[in-house]
Amino acid sequence: MVSRNKYRNILVTGGLLAISALLGTGLMVLVNRHSVPYIEHNERQVILRSLNAVIPVETYDNDILNDSIQVTDKELLGSSAPSTVYRARAAGRPVAAALTIIAPNGYSGPIVLLVGIDYTGQITGVRVVRHRETPGLGDSIEIQRSSWIESFDGKSSTNPSAAGWKVKRDGGEFDQFTGATITPRAVVSAVHKSLNYFQKHREFIFSIPEPAEINDKPVKMPANNRT
């Protein structure tokens, strides 16, 4: 039979544990609540740095992070999921767009890319956002590994011609990597398709008002907006 003192000790210990658990939970909630704004700020800065790598910051004056829309085109953007298009403007006039696209057929899986295209249809920059390509081979698509990704700068849907939008092994104008052809082949194809998408939908992309003009509600372009 449990004595009265032992029973009291059990109750006290249980109460202390319960209080500790509540305090710990409250502290975690409080820390998380204060951390979220910092995490979101850091994430926005990472995205902004990527955007400024493909669209020169001196060419636009709008809030490019918030001036964005969601579009869908599995054939030309590489995924059936919505893709984000960031729009750069200067004095309200369209300057360029940064398309988030996917090369679905990378060697080790999909490769997520950010492609900057100016209003005339020329590429202002391409950067790899995420990939799982083989270190030392396929990862040469990263700007930190090589300058290969910069070979797209200044190109357009007609420069080179459609036949030139391939790696050299396939008769095109873009270099492949020693021992790794699948990765650059996938990226070249995806970037070319993004140019075709932009050429088809440029006017429609920029005709959608900035979020501030539509009460900050996100806008989704219809999936069947092909011409």
Secondary structure, 3 states (H helix, E strand, C coil): CCCHHHHHHHHHHHHHHHHHHHHHHHHHHHHHHHHHHHHHHHHHHHHHHHHHHHCCHHHCCCCCCCCEEEECCHHHHCCCCCEEEEEEEECCEEEEEEEEEEECCCCCCCEEEEEEEECCCCEEEEEEEECCCCCCCHHHHCCCCCCHHHHHCCCECCECCHHHCCEHHHCCCECCECCECHHHHHHHHHHHHHHHHHHHHHHHHHHCCCHHHHCCCCCECCCCCCC
